[in-house]
């Protein structure tokens, strides 16, 4: 009897597995070449000499950096330029231009008679032509979007050959776009009766504390034959796996292919940035009682409202966007998607107080959106940097008329179930905003968004404010988003009907980590001899402003619903204001540098965005041989209202934030020169003279009580290496990463702020060295090589796990100083 029961169980399990949906991520076994040979689509093509790679893969990040990689002779109109000039590092000076081929031989053991198959690309940069077993199965030009093809007629159970041709054109981007199959590729095998890719649409039309209503639309694809009974069963589970509600829907007419199911969840846990609670809707399709497909939809319960003249509410509570813009590259890892690296970036932003992200200027990777769901970050999903009118000769303008609707529908269907996604952005600083035809395009794109997802509002990044108002491009949007132009906020508020404004892109402050220039003053587009910008956070673009110019608007006016700072992290390309200066090849806009090390400005934002959390940060460093007796201002960024500064024990005075400085009172050029707005948010001792030793700051609360203190000391000679990792235990999955900060310090542990030694790396055990970066926008050392020079005493090295468990030993050595080791565990 036991054997009979066991046999029956095995048969039942086999039957279920026949009908189960399988999704295989095609990571290993790829071959890559920069060749352009159409013969690569053939099974017998000799690819033995091609490079073996894993996908995601960015072919260009390995360099080398070269002034001849996509040099652009252009005028950057967005920055106010009128005359063309050579921009050698605008796209990162990396070799992304040209053709690359990928080949993968694989079996599809789940693909048997009666099955359907799709291939899903999360992104491929760019102009992807996809071939399977010698047949072209599809083309998709936009490198940032996800796309999929039905490959059922071409797939075999064994010995398949997938070939992908990609091509990046010169002068196609304003920043480093990456290259290759830089996002994941998935093979999806289902029954003939199945839910298609992105085949569900879930909304929460009623959200109350006592209950929430959930509406789920599910598309079903099936052959033309009739079924006597087709049933969709859906259960909703909470994060612990407990079923909270369920619903069965029956479809009997074969001319219908969409189910509608309604649910009520009692006492729902609501999704917010502080409580990112998620649910799962798990659906099963049965035909005549036989299971055909399963599909899971992850979602959150939340309600976002924007009330004219009042502000933005999430689940009935007022809040404002404390957001950052993020480019898609991961610094030294390039554009190749890595969940661990994205998570690190987002956690660094969360710690600063960020509650929102703008995916500038393109569709994001699904890993980013999924992590924002889990971590509690609202997302503005941006779509296009160009419409019909070009910024770049070979930019998206060459595809817009034919592909814009298809691209927009894909991203809407892909992310409309994600609770983190709160707004769609249909364009960034598009030149079309300045003409009446552009207003029609804006309306057309917004209508597509409303048609495919009526639940979310639509915006765009407007930089030509006066023109956009004149042509009505601004007035047709659900939410008005301005890129900079803070001086026009109040005028636009009075003229536009929405009575709501948002800083879709703000600040554009330049700074280099650990770098300080004298005299300390507010500057515009300042180019300095060392090709760096000042960490005093007073350098900005001519089109933009300093952080406090945005703070004061959003603090003083309810109708300003927040901002997205340009940018959270430095990124490859756009080395403004050093566009014309080689070897600059990465941005200086970031609050955090390319290596992931915070700049001083990080603590300014943290002190403002996390007012109840302790922040006490002193700048600059206090190691200035040769500056003895010279004026060396000291700034303090703190959440506390006042502080006192001591130099070698001597008080330099107590300063309080000047909270009387309103936006109205400081809206003039004289106030800007005198840093009036800065005095509301920073503590600044402008007349301090340098003397070696120690600076100490004591912070006081509103009642005058000393609540915190901090010291910075003059550093001595470099003495040893210090290592610290963001985590010491990583997953043995071949993809997890540990980010190790390498510092050179003196005998007392003080950072040596001008140390620039070359560091050699060695990794042994169950991991490998992956990359390193020092955050210097002028550094031409290749990221993947196991050596890197320190920049301002620091750098970050990255270790990647193998698929074997065990210890990983990381060693850093500096000639003349010594070695340091750090042990990680991979399990």
DRENDOGU-365089 format. One record per residue: x, y, z of N, C-alpha, C in turn. Coordinates in steps of 0.05 Angstrom, whole numbers, plus 5000, padded with zeros to 4 digits. Example, Ala and Ser with C-alpha at 12.3 -4.5 7.8 and 13.67 -1.06 7.14 Angstrom:
// DRENDOGU-365089
526448865156524649105156526449345156525749555142527349795143525850015157
This chain:
// DRENDOGU-365089
501749765000500050005000501750255000503950255017505750485018507050534991507850314977509050354951507050464931504550374933502450474915502050774920501850854946501451134952503751304942506251194946508551334937508551374906507751154892507651174863505551374854503251374867501151574861502151854866503551894888504552164894506552254873508352074865510252144844508852214818506852054811505352114786504052394788502852444811501452704814503452934812505852904825507853104824508853144796509152924781510052944753507953084736505353024742503253154727503253454732503653524758503653814764506053944751508353804750510753934738510353974709508853794696508353834667506954094662505154164680503554404676504754654688506954624703508154854718509555044698509255294704510755504690513655484699515555504681518355524688519555774677521155904693522556144684525556104690527156094669529956044672531556294664533156384682534856614676537456514662537956614638540156504622542656664629544156574648546456714659549056614649549456354649552056234643552156134615554756084606555155954580555256134556555056394559555056574537557756604524557856654499560256734484559757014472561957174473561657454465564057524447563457694427565457804409564658074398566658244393566058504380566058474350565958234340565758184312563058284301562758314275560158364262559858174239559157924246559057704227556357564229554757594208552057484209552157174210554457064203554856774205554556674234554756864253554556784281551756674288549856694271547256584277547056284271549256174260549155894251550255714274549055474275549755284296552755204294553755164269556455064266558555294264557755534270559655754270561755704292564255754286566455694305566755944324565755914349566056134368568056054390569855864385571755774405573556004414574156184395575956404402574456644414571856624417570356844429570756834460570157064472570457084501568156944515568656794536566556674553565756884574563156934575562157134594559657044607558957164629556357134642554757384637552157344635550257564631548757604657548457854666548858114653551858164648552358304626555158364617555258634603557158794611557559054599560359044586560459034559562958984546564859224548563759464552565359704551566659794577565659694600566659794625569559714630570559514615573359424619575359614606574259804590575960014579577659914555579960054551580960274568579660544562579960724581579061004577580861124554579461264536580961374513579461624504580861824498579662074489578262044462578961824447577761784421575261604422574361524446571861364449569561554449568161574427565761744424566262034431568362164419568662454424566362604411565262794424562962944413563563234411563163334387563563624381560763754380559863844403557063934405556864184424554664314422553864524442551664404459552064414486550164294504548064514510545964504495543864714498542664724525542264484537541064474564542664634585545364654580547064804598547465094589545965174569546165454559548365504539549665294529551765334509550565404482551965584467551065664440553065584419555565514427557665444408558665164413558965014392559964734394562864734403563564524418566364484426566664184431569164094432569763814436569163734465567663524468566963414495568063124496570663094503571962834501570962624521569962704544569162504564566162494569564662604551561762634556560362374560561162164546559961894549561861704564563661814580565261654597567961564586568461634560570961564547571461264547569361104547569560814547568560704520569560474511569060384483566360244479564160394482561560274480560460284451561660444434560660484406561460234390559560144374560159924355558359684359559059464346557459224345558659014364556858864377557658634393555658404388556658164388554957924385555157754410552957634417552757434439551657184428552656954436551656694429551356514454549156364454548656174476547455924466548755694472547655434466546355324491543855234488542455144512540254944505539454794525537254604523534754724537532454644527529954734540528354484547529254354569528154094576525154104582524154334590521254364597519554404573520854454550519354514526518654264511516254164515515253924502512753994486511653794473509253844456507053974473505754164461503554304475504454534492507054594492508054814508508355074491508455294506509055564494511555664507513055834492515555934502515856234494516756394513517456674508520356724518521656904505524256994515523957284523524857354547524557624558527257744563527757974552530158124556529458364574530858374597530358604615531558854604533358834585534559064572536958974556537359084533539659014516540559274501543059344504544059604495545659564469544659634447541959714439541659624410539359694398538659594371538859294369537559154387537758864390536358724367537858554354536758354335537258084347535057934350535157674364534557454344536257244345536057014328535956764345534256574337534156314350534256094329536255934331536555704312536555804283537956024279538356134252536156304242533956344257531756504248531556764264531156984250530857244265528057244278527957274304525457264318524457544327526157744325525158004333527358214335526458464337528258694338527158894358528859014374527959224393530259424395529759674387531959864387532659994413530660054431531260214454532660044475535160124481536759954499535959944528534260134537533560154565530960004571529559914552526859794557527059484557525059364571524759074571522959004547523358764536521758674513521858374513519858254499519657964498518557874471519257634463518357514438517257234443515257164428514256884427516156724410517456524422519356364407518456074403515856034408514855754406515455624380515155764357515655624331518555544326520355664342523255634335524755474356523555444380525055314402524955014399527054874408527254584409527754494438527254244443527754144469530754134475532454094454535254074458536754224436539254294442541154404422540054654409539254854425538455114415540855304413540755484394542755694392541355964392541856124412540856394414543156584407542656754388544756954380543457234380544957424391543957694394546057894383545158054364546858264354546058534366547958684377547458944389549259144376548259394374549859604362549259864376551359994386551160274396552260464376550760674370551660874350553261084364555161214350556461454362554461684364554961864383553262094387550262004391549961794407547261704413546461754442548261844459547761884487549162124498548062234520549262454534550862364558550862114564552361994587553161714579554561574597555361304590552961114590552260994568549860824567550360534574552860454574553460174576553260034549553859774549553859624524553359334530551959204510551658914512549058824526549058574533546758454547547158524577546658774584547358874610545158824631542958714622540858634641540158334635538558214652538157934651536457844627536757594619535257474597533857224609531257194604529756974616528256814594528256554598526656364582524256284598521856334587519356274602517856064586517355834598515855614586513255574600511055564586508355524598506755324582504355274592502455114577501255294555499855174536498455334516496455524529495255434550493455604566495155734588495455994586497356124605496856414608497956534629497956824633500456934619500157124601502457224586504357394604506657464592508557634605507157894613507457984638506158224650503158204646502057974650499257924644497257984665498158104688496258184708496358484713494158594722494058874729492458904755493758994776492558994803492359284813490059354823489659624835488459594863488659804879487459814905485560054906483160034894481360264891480360384917480260224939479460334965481560254985482560454999484560405020483660555045482960405065482160515091483760355113483760465137485160325158483760065165481060065162479559825170479559605148479659695123479559495101480659625076481359445057482259535030480959355010480159474987479159324965481359294944481559054934483558984913482158884889482958994865481858914840484058804823483658554813485758424797484658344770485858454749485258374721487458184712486657954701488557754692487857674663489857714646489557624618490357334616488857194599489356904594489556864564491656724556491856654528491356354526489856274505489355994501488655954471488955704462488355644433485355704427484755704402482055774393479955574401480655334409478655134416477155214441474755124443473055194466473655004490473355114514473554954538470954964553470154734563467654724577467754884603470154894615470355044640473255134644473655394646476255514650476055684676477655614696477355744722480055864731479856104742482156234753481856254783483556134798483556134827485856304837485156504854487256684864486956704894489256674908489356714937491256954942490657114961492457334969493757264995496357284996497857215020499457455030499857465056501457675068504457595067506157755079509057705077509857445091508257355110508857105124507856855109506356895087505256675072502456605080501256745099498556695108496556795088494556625081492456705063490556895077490157135065488457335078485757355063485657265038483157255023483557104998481357014985481656874960479156914943479356834917477156874898477556684875475256564866475256394842473556534821474556534796473056654774472856444752470556434739470056234718469556374692470956284671470556394644469556164626467256204614466055994598465956064569466156324562466056404534468956434524469556304502472256314492472956574478471056754474471757004462472657214482472757134507473757314528476457214537478257394544480857304553481857464578480057604592480857744616478957684639480157604661478657564686478657824702476557874716476558084737475857954763477557994783477157884810477258104830475458104850475358314870475758184898477258314915477858214941477558434962477058354986477058535009479058435030480858605038482858535059482158695084481658565105481058695130483558785145483459015157485759125173488359095157488459215133490859175116493359315128495659205123498159335129498959505104499259765108499559945085502559975078502960015052505660055042506360355045508560405059509660675061512760655060514160885057517060865059518060765086516660805107517460705133516560415138514360335125513260065129512659945101514659855087514259755060513059465060510559435068509359175071508359085043508858835037508058725011506258485014504658444993502858214991503358064965502357824963502557664939499757574930499157614905496757494893497657254876497057014885497956764872495656644857495956634831493756544813494356274801492256114797492455854784490255844763490855744739488855694718488355404716485755334716484855054712483155034687483554834672481754764649480554494654477954484657476554234663477854094687478554264707479654154732482554094732483954134709486754074707488354334709490454344726492054584729493754624704493554874694495054944669497255144674496855334692498955544696498755654724500955764733501055914758502356174753501656374768502756644764502556804790504756934798504757084823505057384818503357544830503557834828504057954855506458084858507058214883505958504883504858584905503658854906503758964934503059214937502759344962500159504963499259554987496759704990497359994998496760184981497360464988495560644971495260884980493661084965495261344965495861444941497261694937495361904926495162134939493462354930495162604928494462774908495663034906493363234905493263414924491063604927492063884920490864014900491664274892491864464916494164614916494664814937495164704965494864444968495164314994497664144996498063974976500363804976499763514970501563334978501463054971500962894996499162694994498562525016499062235008500262085026500461795023498961665046496861515039495161385059494061595079493361825068492162035085494162215100496762155098498762315113500262485093500662745100502162925082505162845083506362845060509262815058510262945032512862985031514063095007516262914997516762934971518962774959521562884970523062704983525862754990527462564971527662644946528462454925531162524913532262324899534662354884534262234856535662354837535762234810538162034810537661804798539761604795540061514766542561534756543161404731543361104735543460954713543260664715545960534719548160674715550760534718551360494748553060294753553760224780556760284785557660514774560360594778562360404766564160294781566260114769565159854757562659784764561359554752560159614725559959864718558759944693555759914694554559854671551659844669550559564675552359364678551459084683549959074710547558974709545758964732546958774753546958864778547658694800545958774824544358594834542458654855543858754881546058624887547558704911548558994909549459074886550459344882548259544883545959484871543659664871542659694900542459474914541559484942543359664958545959644955547859814970547360104964546960174938546360454931543860554945541760394944539260474956539360504986540760324999541060335028542660585036544660655021546160905027544361145024542661145004540761365001538661365023537661135031535661125053536861235079539361165084540661255108540961565108541161685084541261975082538562105087536361945084533762055088532062065063533061945041531661935016529161765018526961855007524461695006523461654977524961744957524061724929526461734910526061604887528061584866526861644840528261804824527461844796529461694778528361534760530061364743530961524718532861694722533661874701535861754683535561774657533161884643532061664625531261444638530561214622528961004639527960804625526660584639528660434657527760364681529660234699529859934696531859814709532059524711529959424731528759194726526759094745527859054773530458984775531558944802531459204818531759434806531559684820528759724832526759674815523959714824523259524846524059274843523459074863524759144890527159244889528559324914527159574926526259754910524859984920522159904933520859704922518459584935519159494963521459344965522159214990523259415011524759615001526159795020524460035027522360095012520660325017521660575005521960574979522760814964520760864942519461094942517661164920519261214895518061154871519561174846517961334826519361524813518361644789519761504766518261344751519361204728519461384704521861444695522261614671522561444646521861564624521761404599523661504578523461754570524861854547526462104553528862124541530462364542530162534517528962404496528362544471525662454461524262644447521962584431522662614402521262774387521862794359524362974353524763174369526963364365529463254378531663234363534063114374535663284393536763164414538963274429541563164418541462904411543762764399542962674371544962684353544362604326543162334323544162144339543161864338541661784364540361974377538861924401536161794395534461794415531861654413530061784392530762034383529162164363528862004338530861834331530761684307528761454309527861384333525961174337523161274346522961514355520661604370518061554356517761644331515161624318514161334315515961154310515260874306515060714332516660784352516960604375515860714401515260974403514661094429512360964443510160904428507860784442508460504451509860344434510560074442512460074467514360264467516160274490514660364515512860554512511360644535509560424546508160284529506360074538507959854553510359784542511959584556512659664584513559904588514359984615511960014633509660104623507260134639506359854648506159664630505359394637507259264656509859314652511859194668511659274698511159534703511459634730508959744743506659704730504259834741503159684766504259454772503359314797505159374821507359514816509359564837508559794855508259754881507359974898509360204900511860154895513860364897513460574874512360484852512060664829509660834834510061094837507961284844507361484822509161494801508661704781510261614756509061684732510361644707511461914697513861914686515062154675515562104645514262254628514162194600516462334584518062494597520262624583522062794601524562824592526462984607527563204589526863454596528063684582527963654551525763544541525563504513525263774499526663824477526364074463523564134453521963914449519263944438517464104457518164134482516464284501516164574492517964664475517964954467516065014444514764804432513064864410510264724414508364814399505564724403505264424395506864334376506764044369507663884393509563984408510463844432508363814453506564014456504363984474502463764466502163734440500463514430501763244436504363224433505762974439505562914469505863114485505563074514502862964521500763084509498062984514497662704504498862634481498662364471499962164489502362224499503762044517502362014543501362244554499862234579497362064576495962094553493561934549494161634548496461564537497161274537497561184566498861344582499261274610496561234624494761424620492161404633490461174623490861104597489360884586490360614597492960584600494060334609494260314640494260544653494360554682492960804692490360794696488861034705489461114734491060954748491361004777493661194783495561244765497861404771497861664755499161864767499362124755501862134737501862334719503862364699505262634701507862634697509362884698511462884676513063094674515463094657517363304668519863274662521963464671522063704652521063934661520964174644523264354652524864434632526964634637526464894623524864894602524165144588521465234598521465344622518965394636517165584621518265814613516566014600515365904574517065764558516065644533513965424538514465264559512565044565509865154574509865384588507365504596505965624571507465754554506365874530505165674511506465444507505465244488503465054501502965084526501064914542502264634548504864594542506064334550505864294580506164504595506164484624503264444635501364584623498664594634497164324630497964164611496463914607497263684625499563724640500563504656498963474682498863234693497663194719499163344741501763314740503563444760505763594744506163844751508164014738510863954752512763864735515463814745517464004732518964154749520964344738523764234744525364244723528264194727529564454732530264514757531464764766529464994763530365224755528765464751527165544777528465524799527165584825525965874825527266054810526366334810523666364796522766154781520166164767517966004781518565884804516565724817513965874823514266104836511966254845510366364822511766454801510366554777508766334764510066104761508665874749506365774766506665784792504465704809501965884805502466134801500266324796499066294768500566204748499666204721498465924713499465714725498565444717496165354733494465184721492065104735492464894757494664744756494864514775495164594804496364834809496864924836498564734852500264584838502264404850504764414833507064434847509664424833511464224847513264104831515163914841517863964828519963934843522663954832523363684820522763644795523363394782526463344779527963574780530863554780531863804793533563784813534364014829537364014835538264244842540964304854543264304833543964074821546364074804548764214818549264134842551564234857553964054850556264184845558764024839560364004864561563764868563563734889565163484885567663484895569363254894569963174923569762924929570062834956572862904967572863034991575363095005576963314993575863464974577263684960576063954968577864144974576964404983578564624970577164834962578465064948578065324964579965504961579965754975580365984954579166214958577266284980574666134977573166124999570665985000568466174992567166124969565166304959563266154940560966264936559066144917560066194889560165974872561166004845559265874825559465954800557865854779559665734757559265484750560765354729563765384732564765384756567565434762569265204753571265264735573265064727575865124741576964924755579264974772581664814761584064894769586464784758586764484763585764394785586064104792583863934780582064054763579863914750577863794770577763914794575863824814574164054823571963994837570164194849570364184879569564394893570064424921568064284938568964154959567264014978565864204997566264464995564764655011561864685001561264554979558464534969557364804962558964964949558065234940558465264910559365054896559665064867557164944854556065074834553764964820553665054791551864944775551565014747550165274743550565404720549265654714546265624711545365384705542465334701541165254728542665234749541665104773542165274798542665144820542665284846543965104867544165204891545165044914542864904928543564704944541364544957539364714973540264924987538465075004536465234987536965294962535065434945532565264941532965004942530664824940529464774968531164744988530064695015528064905023528765155018527165375028524465385014524365314989521765314974519965094985521064854988519464624996518664645026520264785041519564825070517465045073517465245056515765475060513065465046512865285026510365285010509265005008506764965016505464705015505164604987504864784968504464694940506964604926509264634939511764504930511864234943511664024928511263754939513863594940516163724937518663584941520463604917522663454919524763484898526163214893527563214870529362994863532063114855533963074873536563214870538163084848539463254833541463154813544163164825545462934832544462664831545162534858543962294863544662144887547562054886548361924864551061824860552361954836554961984837556362054812555961824792556161884767555761694746557861734724558161534706560061554685559061734663560761914654560062114634559262384646558562574629557762834637559462964659562063004654563763114675563563424678561063514679560563804682561763904708563164134709563564334688566064284671567064034671569563974657569063824631566863894617566263754592568563774572569963994572571964034552574763964562574963864586577563814598578063514601580163424588581063154591583163144613583162944631581762684628579162654644577762874651575162844665573262674649572062474661570262294646567962184663567562284688565262214703564262464718561762454727560362684737561462774764560863014772561463124798558963204813556563144801554063224813553363064838554362824841553462634861553762724890551762654906552062694935553962484946554162254931555962034937557761994912560261934916562061914893561761654878563261624857563061384839563661124854565361144875566060904890563960834911562061024916560060974937560761094963562761274964563561414988562161684990560861745012559361995014561262235013560362444999561662705000560462855024561663095030560663255052557663315049556763365025554063445020552063235029552862985031551162765041550062845068551762955085550963015112549263275114549563445095547763675093544863585088544563405068541863295062540863125086542562965098541762805120540762975143542163185149541463355171538663485167537963535141535463655135533163455132533763225120531763025114531262835136533062815156532662645179532962815204531163005209531563195230531563085258530462845262530462725289532762535294534462485273536662305276539262475279541162365294543662505299545362525274545962775267547962835246549763055257552363015256554263215264556763175248557063335227559263295208560863555205563463525205565263755204566763745177567063975164568764005141570164275142572564285131574064085116575663905135577463735123579363595140581263805153582863725171584563925185587563855182588363795157591163745151591963915128593064155134593564355114596464465116598464305112601264415114601564635094602664865104602965095086600765305089598565235102596365425105596265545133598365505149598365605176597865915176595865995192595166275194593366375173592666215153590866295131587966225138586166395127583266345132582466085119581365915136580465645128577765595140575565675127572865655139572165375148570565355169569565095179566565095177565464885164562564855162561764615179559364625191558264405206555464345195554964095188552364005180551163845203548963935214547763805237544763835238543463645250540563675254539963845278541963915294541564075317541564375309540264545325539964825317542365005321544364915338546565085344549064915350551365035348553864905355556065105361558065015376560365175382562865045372564665205360567065095348569465165365571264975369573765015384576164935366578165105366580665045352582865015374583864765377585764715398584864815425582264775430581164845456580165135458580665305439579765585440577165615424575165725437572565755425572665965402571465885380571066065357568266185356566666125377563966235379561866025374559566085385557165915381555466045360554465875341552765975319550165815319548065955314545365825311544465855282542865655273541565685247539665915248539666075226537966315225535266225212533466145229530866045219528966275210529866515214528166745205528466795176530366665163530866715135528866575118526666705110524566585094525366595064523966435048524466435019523966715008521966855016521267115006523467315012524567305036526567505045529267455032529767215022532367155011532367114981530167204968529867164940531067404924533767434927535167654913538067584910539467714892542267654886544067714910543567934924545168004947545067794968542667694973542367484993543867224985543867174959545266934949548266964953549367194948552267234951553067224980551367304998551967305027551167045040550366845024549666575034547466585055545466765051543366795070541766535074541066405052539566155054541265935067543865935062545565735074545565765105545266005114545366045143542865925157540865865142538465745154538965445158540865325143541165035144543964945151545965115148548765045155549765225178551665125192553165295211555965345199556665595196559065675181560765875196563165795202565165975214567066065191566566295180567866385156570666495160571366575184573966715189575966555204575566295207577466135222580166125207582266135223584966115212586165845220587465715200588565445204590965445223590865265242593265185257593064895263595264745260595164455264594164385292592864155294591964065319589263935317587264035332584663915333582464125332580364055317577964225318575764055330574264175348572064045362569564205359567364065356564764185354562964075375561564245390559564165410556864265400554964085396552264155386550364185410548464375406546564435427543664405417541864325435539064305427537764575430535164585425533664835424533564975452534064825473534164935500536965015509538864985491541665055498543264845512542264605512543664385525545664255506548064205515550064065498549163775495548863685470547763415465549663235449551663355436553463185420555963335415558163185410560663315402562263135384564163265370565763115350568363265346570563115340573163235336574363135310575963305298577563235274580363325280582363155274585163205281586863225256588963385259591063395238592363125236592563025211593762755207596762775205598162565216600962535213601762375188604062255188605062105165603361855161602961765136601561515131602961285146601361125160602560925177601560645171598960615165597860345161595360365143594460125135591960105119589760015137587360135134584960045148582959935127581759715134579759585117577059565131574959615117572259565129570359495106568659295111566759195090563959265097562259305076559459365081558059115093559258875088558258635101560458425100560558255119562658055121561657775114559057745111557857485102556357535076557057385055555657425030554657155020552757165001551556924991553356784970553556524972555156374954553556304928552756524914551156484890552656574865555156654868556756744845556157024836554357164851553657434843553757634866553657544890553557724913556257874915556158114926558558284928558958384956561458424963562258574987563858814978563259044989564559294982566459365005569059375000571059415021572359685018571959855038573260115039576160085048577960205032580860195038581760475045582860515069583860775077586860755085588260975082590860995094590661195117591661115140591361285164594061315177594261515196596761555211596761365235598761385252599161205275596861215295595361445295593061485313590361425300590461325275587961255262586661485247587961715244586761935229587161895199585161935183585361915154587462105144589162015126591162185113589862285087588862535088586962635067588162685040590862685038592062735012593562485003593262255016594562015008593661924980595461864963594861784935596361524927597161364946598761124941597260934923598760774908597560554893597260314911594860204909594159974926593859724909595159504917594859254903592959074918591358914904589358744916589858454909589258284929589457994924587057864938585657684925583357554936583757254933583357104955583656814954581256684968580856434963578656284975576256284957573856304969571356254955570256514942572056674931571156924918573257024900572657244886574457354867574457664869576557784860576558084858574858154834573058354838571358434816572058704804572458914821573059174810573859354834574759604827575459804847575060074835574560274853574260554844575160724867576260954861577061144881575361404881573461424863571661654862572861894849575161884838576462114824575462124796574062344788573062364760575162394739577662424747579862444727581462184725580861994741582561754743582161564719584261484705584161324681584861034686585260954711585960674717583460504712583860264700581660094693580559954718577959954720576559864744577159574751577359404731577459114735580159014743582259174740584959084747585359094777586958904789587158894818589259094829588959344821590559564832589059824827589360004846587960264843589360464862589560714853590760924869588661034888589561104912587761234931587061524921584761614926583961884921583062004948584562214957583962334983583962135005585861945003586361755024584661505024582761475004580861255005580261144977579260904977578060774953576260554963574860434944573160204949573759974930574259744941574759494925572359314928571759164907569358994907570258694904569158534921569658244920567058104913567157904895564857754887565057464896562757354905562757084914562956884891564056644897563756414879561156274885560856044874558555874881559155664902561655674911562555494933562555644959561655514980561755635006564655625017565155805036567855805048568656095055571156115064572256375071573456505047573456775047574656935027576657115041579057125032581057305044581757525024581257775033581958005017584458135029586358195012588858325021589458575005590058785018590859035005593759105015595359184996598159245003598959504989600559665004601559914994604559924999606059974978609059974980609860195001611560105019612560295039610860325063608460205063606660225086606059945097605459755080604959485089602459365078601359165092599059015082596959015104594458965094592258915112590458705100589358535118587558315109584858335122582858245107580158235117578957975108577657835126576457575120573357595118572357485096569457475091568657185092566057135094564956865094562856845072563056655055561156605034559556355040556856385043555256145050552456165038
